[in-house]
């Protein structure tokens, strides 16, 4: 018999970061050990005290069976307390917070919760692929808006056409932004929220990088809705980048109770929740800020090394104020793919071409002529990479 994928699966291209993994594997087959700046997955270990919290609680949960679909009350309470400390937000752990298996599954599955066939999601480009892929699987349409170094991720709300405004169900924002590293101002977040309120659009804010900042602490989009009981707004957050827990798959959604309720209904039909001992490790992580402060220092060191090497080549300084990424402009006249190839050939450094992370806006690809560095190799590897990059012949 012939086995064919569904039309939805057939319509999606290769996942950008899977393509990066393939490139790394190709180099290793040739006997080359590359320094991998491609996928945002730390080489550094999860802090020891978090691992210990997991070990200490495994036996306690020996007979638990399935965890709660929406997270234990203890975990949701820890999230609520952290949101209060960090952003001065008050959210009810019983009704306004639910756990996710990291941010990715939450972002992807959210579209199924709120988008009907033919309805729009407003999606930043470049941006996290599950925004558009989740919309596709919900049979919705993505309207892409450009983010870049010029608008600093505060995309042009006035450019969104009337048809999209009338039929959009969700508008995605990412702050701090991936991949540009820029941070949305509180003023722009307020304008974005007012825009969504005017047009009955849910504001979905992906804040997975909120704790990786090198200047002022970023605001949460929830702040602009707190006096309105978070009406029409939802935050997606994760421990992956904050606490070096990419492989643990633990995060949350928080905001409007009605939206969280709908999302819970989707989750109960898709997965069986995050294991309790992982939630206990996440509780320990949320209670500690020292490891996050240390991580910020480390990532900034890596950023400064790579940006310094790139500047030594005569390239623009693209040092980000936040996030895990450097969104570097390529040499004049060179595509992102060409620059990524040059970095592999001359420096054995793997990056992600900007074209792979972007969709066209107005006939142009906003990611063209850029590469993304994820600041995830060890500090020693980054020092080695910086030396190699500085020696590149353009």
PyMOL commands that set and color helices and strands:
alter all, ss='L'
color gray80, all
select helices_A, chain A and resi 7-11+16-29+48-61+73-87+102-114+129-137+157-159+162-167+186-198+221-228+257-267+276-286+290-312+336-347+354-357+379-390
alter helices_A, ss='H'
color red, helices_A
select strands_A, chain A and resi 35-36+97-100+120-125+141-146+168-174+202-206+233-238+251-255+325-329+349-350+352-353+360-361+364-365+370-374
alter strands_A, ss='S'
color yellow, strands_A
deselect
rebuild
show_as cartoon
